[in-house]
Amino acid sequence: MAKNLFNIAKSKKIKYFLISFVDLFGVLRSKLVPAHAIKEMQHSGAGFAGFAAWLDMSPADSDMFAIPDPNSLIQLPWNKEVGWLASDLWMNGKPVEASPRVMLKKQISELSKQNYTMKSGVECEYFLTSQTGESIADLRDTQSKPCYDQSALMRRYDLIKEICDSMIEMGWGPYQNDHEDANGQFEMNWDYSDCLTTADRHAFFKFMVKTISEKHGLRATFMPKPFENLTGNGCHAHISVWKGKKNIFLDNNDKLGLSKAAYNFLGGVMKNADSLSAFFNPTINSYRRINAPPTKSGATWSPSSISYTGNNRTHMIRIPDPGRFELRLMDGSANPYLLQAGVLAAGIIGLKNKINPGRPLYCNMYTDYKKYPNLSKLPDNLDQSLERLKNNKKINNSFGKKVINSYLKLRNSEIKEFKQKENFNKKDPITKWEKANTLDC
């Protein structure tokens, strides 16, 4: 039986609910609903005009309704009067297929046919900047190798503590916070969960970090590459698949600790990585991070080719421990739901077709990539990734061709707008358009 949000509001003294959804561009959209109206909203949903968000709709389309998932409820730690709810979009009595949370739930349902569930965790990197985003916030953070810099970390103690305390209060199980590889860059890690819960928390985390940073007079950005000479913002995902309480990826007799099913799933991810870059690296700015020249710290920490390995961060896929793998392709602009949906769709293709990922490579891929000329390369720009997504029949079948066409249509319209104003070249400075359109992704 579904939780009664009206009764929960009374017991937790919630006065308002944010009924929220994420559109195809990853923008968090919401309506603020007074608690006395939540009973009707829980049943019928909050109404939205789809054309007003990044969804492939017209002004003539019927209203769509965001029906909240009561299991996703989060009482804002910094404002207990407000409860946040993730929602599924419905129109004319049917789910909106080309909406990210619905797309993810479709893939979850497909995997469940084998009685499997995907569990995942994400590592979200972000910069703390000035209000304009033109410079990092901490002008004393100048080391050439600033990763794990204790002093720079502790100068932001009050802000980071407030975010981490919030995650503790919400039961996420945060376990470490660190200064990352770029000046002004941070990362916060919390426990893995089922992939829908992780996607909901990922969406909320970005909102929370931005909100609490504003409270402290700063701006937080998940933009893939806000500064030319600094490491970009990645969003690495750790993946495993379970049957009940059993991790089916785990095989302690294998050198890397992975089962045959895990290798097949991994093979599917590798086979479709170039196409799914359209989900995992969805902005024009994303391709300043992929296969980029060395940064001030000496390494980009982003992949250049489609390869996998053991505990080695120069490859697209790293296997740090038995029973899971880390996909390092995604960046900070990735839609939380399409990130999980893309991994799932590719993995399911791998399981169904028993795709062999080939042998792992034990090398420094940043320096030794020329030794492997036959390795597939990642797309060099958003145009290429969209074209590969368009032509990938299996991914189109997984999500539905109409759904993929909606995504392609919207992203291509963005590219058209950009090209009318700017030219993209990795060697050129980051453009004003990129900043204006991606700083708050």
N, C-alpha and C positions, 0 to 999 in steps of 0.2 A: 504493500500500500504506500502511495506517495506521501511524502512529508507534507503536512499542512502548513504552508507559509504564513497564513494569517495567525495561527496559534503560535508559531515560532516567533513571529514579530512581537506578539504580546509578551511572551516569556523572556525574550532577549532585549526588549525595549527598543526594537528597530522601528524607526519612524518612516524611513523611506527605503525603497529598493531601486538599485540600478539594474534594469533588465537589459542585458547587453548581448551583442553578437559581433563577430569579426567578419568584415567583408573580404572580398577576394584579394584586396591589396593589403590586408592585415590591419586595417583601421578599426579600432574598437568603437562601436556605435552603441548608444544607450538611450533609454528614457528613464527619467526619475519619477518613480511611482510612489505615492503616499501609501502607507501600510494599510489603511482602511480599504484600499482598492485592490489589494494583491490577490484576494480570493478569485475575483473575476479574471485577473491577468494570468493567474496560474492555470486557469481552465482554458481561456480563449487566446491569451497572448496579448502583447502590446503591439499596436499597429504602427507600421512604418511604410513609407513610400520607397520602394526598391530603387528607383531611378536616382534618388538622392544620395545613395551610397555607391561604392564601387562594386556593383552587381550588374549583370547584363540585362537590364530592364529599361522600359521606356516610361514616360510620364503617363501613358495610357493604360499601363498595367494596373491590375487590382492591388489593393493594399496587401502587404505581407504581414504576418504576425510572428513575433518572437515569443515562443512558448518557453518559459524558463525551466531549467532543470533544477529541481529543489536540492538534489545531491551536490550541486556545485556551489551552494550558498557560502559566501565568505562575508563575515561581519568586518567592516573596515577597521583594522586595529587602531588607526589614527582618528577615526570618527565612528564611534560605536552606533550612532543613530542610523547608519546606512548599511544595508546589506547588498552585496554584489551577486548577480546571478548570470551564469552563462546560459544561452538560449539556442534553440533550434528554430530555423525559419520555415514557416508554412505559408502557402498561398493556394487559395481555392481548394482547401481541404487536403492538400498534399505537401509533403516536404519540398522545399526548394533545393533541387538536386545540385545546382551550381552555387551552393553556399558552403563554406569551409568545414563547419562542424558536421553538417550532414554528409559531406564527402568523406570525412574521417569515419563517421559511424557506419557508412556503407562498407568501408574496408575492414572495419572491426567485425562486422557481421559476416563478411566473406571468410575471414580467418577463423571465426567461431564455428564454421561448418566442420572444421577438423578438431573442434574442442580445444583450440589454441587461443591464447591471449598474448598480445605483445606488451611487454613492460619496457619503459624507457625513462631516461633522465636526460636533462639538457643542461648545458653549461653556457650561460648567457653572459657575454662580455659587453661592457658599455663604457663610455667615456663620461667623465664629469667635466663640463665645460663652462665657460662664461655664458651669460644669458643669450648672447648673440650666436654662440657656437663657433666663434672665430678662433678661440684659443682654449687650451685646457684651463681648468679653474685654478689649479695649484701651480703658480709660477715658480715655485721652488722645486718642482718635480722635473729635474733636468738630467738625470743620469742617462748615460748611453745604454746601459742595461738595467732598467728600472724594475724588472720583474721581481716580485716578492719584497720590494723595498719597504722595510718596517716603518721607517719614519714617514714616508709618503702615505702609507696605509693608515697610520695612527693620526695623521693630520686630518683625516676624514672619519675619525672614530665615531663621532656623534651621529653622523648620517648613516654610516654602515651599521652601527649598532641598532639604530632605529629600524632599519630594514630587516636585519637579522632577527631582532626581538619580535618583529611582526610575524616572520615565518615560524618562529618557535611557538608563538601564541596560536597560529593557525594550524599547527600540527604537521608542518611540512618536513620536519627533521633536517634543518640546515646543519651542515657539518664543517664548512670552511668558507672563509672569505679571504680574498687575496688581491694584492696589486698585481695587475697583469703585465704583459710584455711591453706595452706602450706607456709612455708618460701620460698620466691622467686616466689610465684604464684600469677597470676593476672587474672581478668575477665573483659570483656568490653561488655556492652549490647546495642543493638540497636533495633529499632521498628520491629515488626513482619510484614509479608507481605504474599502474595501468596507463596506457598511452592516452586515453581520453582525459583522465585526471591530470596527467602531465601537461597536455595541451591547454586545458583550462587554467592551470596554475601558471604556465608560461605566459598566457595572455594577461593574466592578472599581475604577474611579476613585473612586466614592462610598464603597466599602468602605475603600479606601486612605486617603482624606482623613480619614475618621472615625477610623480606627485610629491614624494618625500624629498627629492632633490630640490624641487621648486620651493618647498617649505624652508629649506636651508639656503635659499638664495642662489641655487645653481641650476644648471640644465643637464639632464642626462640624455645621452643619445646612443642608440643601438645601430646607427648608420654604419654600413660595412666599412667604409674608408673615408672618414671625415678629414684626415690629415695625410698628405702625400708621403711624408717620411716616417710615419709611424705605423706599427702593426695594426691591421684592421680588426673589426669586431666579428669574431666567429660565434657560432652557436652550435657547438658539437653535441651530438646525440649518442647516448649509450643504449644499445639495443639487445634485448633477449626475448625469447618466446617461451611461454610456459603452458603446460597442460596440468591444470589444477595447481598443486604445490611443487610440481616437478619442472625444472628448467630443462627443456628439451634441447637447448643449445650446448649443454654441458656434456663433455666426454673427457674424463681424466686420463684416458689412454691415448688421446691425441696429443701431438707435440704442442699445439697451441691451446689445447683444452676445448676444442669445438667438435660438435657432432656432425654427422653427414647432413642433417637437416639444417644446421647452422651454416655450413658451407654452401648449401643450395640457396638459402635465403640471402646470404652474402653475395653469391653469384648473381642473383636477380638484381640486387642493388647496384652492383658494378656494371651489369649489362645495360641498365637503364639510367645510370648516373648522368650522362650527358643530356638526356631529355629532361630529367627531373631537376636539372640545374635551373630550369624555368620556375620551379617552386622553391628550390633551396637557395638560389641566388637570384631573387626576382626583380632586382632593380638595376638600372643602368650603372649606378655606382658600384654594384656588387663586383663588377668585372675589373675594377681597380685592385681588388683584393686577390682574386684568383690568378695564379701564375704570375704574380707581381714581382718586380725587382726587389732585392734585399732592402730591408728597412734600416732605420738608425740602429736598432738592436742587433742587426746582422742576419735576421731570418724573418720571413713573413708568417710562418706557422700556418700557412694555407696550402692546399694541395696544388700540384701542377699537372698530374697525370692520374689516370684511373688505375690504382694499384692498391694492394693490401700487404700487410706485414705483421710482425709481432709487436712488441712494445717499442714503437719507433714513430715519432710524431711527424716525420717528413712525408708520409704516405696519406692517401685519401682515407684509408681505413686502417685503424690500429686495433690490435687485439691485446689489450693491456693485462687481462686476466682470463682464466678459463670461463667459458659459459656466456660471454658477451663480446660485442665489438663496439668500437667507437667510430662513428662516421663524422669526419672532420670537414665535410664539404660546405655545410650550411653556414650562412652568415646572419648577422643580427637583424636583418630586414626580413628574414623568412617568416611567413605566416605560421603561427604556432600550430594550427590545425593541418595546413597543407604540408608542413614539415613531417608530421607523423603519418598523414595519409599517403604521402609519396613514398616513404620508407616501407610502409605496409604493403602498398600496391606492388612495388618492385619485389619485395620479399616473397609475396604470395606467388608472383610469376616465377620466381626462382624455385620455390617449393614444388609448384605444379609441373614445371618443366625439368626439374632436377638439374639446374644449371651449375656447371662446374666453374668455380672462379679461377681455376688454374693454380699455379704454385705461388706461395707468398714470396716476396722479394725482400732480401735482407741487405739493404744498402741505404745510403743517404740519397734520397730521391732528389734533393735540391741540387746536389753536385753530380750525381751519376745518371741522371735521366737520359743523357745522350747514349748510354750503353744499351738502352732499351727502346730503339726507334719504333718498334711495332706496338708499343703501348698506346692505347687510345688516349687522346688528349681531351681535356675539358673544354667547353665552348669558350671562345675568347670575348664574346659580348652577348648581350641579351637577345639580339636578333638571332644569333646562331642557336641559342638554347631554345627559343620559341619555335624555330623552324624544326629542330630535332623533336621537340614535343609534338608538334603537328604531325610529323611523319612516323611517330612511334605507335603502331597499330595496337600493340598489347596494352600500353598505358591508356590509349583512347578507349579500348574495350573495358578496361578496369573502371574508369570513371564515367564512361559514356561520352560519345563524340560531341554531343551538344554541350556538355559541361566543359570539356577541353576547349571547344570553339569559343565559348563565352570568355574563358580566361585569356585565350590568345587575342581575342578582339580588344579587350580592355588594355592589355599590356602593349599591344601594337599601337593603340591610340596614344598611349603615353610616349612611346618611342617617336611617333610622328610629331607630337608637341615638342619634344626635346630637340629633334633635328631642325625644327623651324627656328630654334633660338640658338642652338649650340652645335658644335662638332665634338664627337667623342674620340679621344685618343689618350691612352694610358699615360703617354709621355707629357701631356699637357696638364696644367694645374686643374684641380677639382673646380668644376664650374659653379657659378651662382645658382643655376637651375638645380643641380644635384643637391646643393645645400638646402635650398628652399623646399625641395620636394622629398628629401630623404632624412633630414636631421631628426624629424619626429616620427620616423617609421616604427 
